[in-house]
């Protein structure tokens, strides 16, 4: 049993090192919604769509992301769910995070009005294949328009 595990583990390491995974490509977002609206904290849900340019399937184990709007911390998202990533195809990553409403009122009012804002997501994700997982950094920034009205 131990010999079989070492053989499989070695094969996976060799395979992954020969074809190092390419970074996932952000495509768009869907379903931006307020799940819970509160005076001090609210919960936001958004589905991020990514494309896997690799010629192999992977799995996303967990995420640890900070979301910034116009340079100010907007919220933090952390997931611990196994999400399958198809090869050379798009997939959706549901992200749910709590927002401090004081931060929203002071720093990100443009999101409610539908104006263009700078969205930055930074942190790390744990992605792997065949039970071998590695952390990859996430540093994404773009101009986006969100509107709740």
C-alpha positions, 0 to 999 in steps of 0.5 A, a space after each residue: 500500500 505504501 509503495 502504491 502511494 509513493 508511486 502515485 504521488 511521484 507520478 503526480 509530482 512529475 506530471 505537475 512539474 512537467 506541465 506547470 499549471 497556467 493561471 486561471 483567467 477571470 472572465 466576468 461576474 454574475 448574480 451580484 446580490 445582497 443576501 442580508 442587509 443590516 445596519 452594521 453588517 451586510 452579506 454580499 454574494 457574487 458568482 465569479 466566472 473563470 476560465 481554466 486554460 490548462 489541459 487538465 482538470 483541477 479542484 479548488 479546495 479553499 479561498 482566502 480573499 480580501 476585496 477592495 473598492 477604490 483602494 479601501 477594504 470592502 470585505 473578506 471572503 473565505 471558503 472551504 468547499 471543494 469545487 471542480 474545475 473543468 479543463 479548458 472551460 469556464 466555471 463559476 466560483 460563488 463568493 460570499 462576504 460580509 461588508 462593514 456598512 460604515 466602510 460601504 457608506 464612507 468609501 464605496 457609495 459609487 457601487 450603489 449608484 452604478 458608477 465605475 469603481 476600481 475592484 481589487 481582489 487579493 489573497 490566495 487560493 488552494 488548487 490541486 489535482 489528485 489530492 496534491 494541492 498548492 497555494 496560488 496568489 490572487 492579485 486581480 484589479 479592474 474597473 467594474 460597474 456594480 448597481 443595486 438599483 
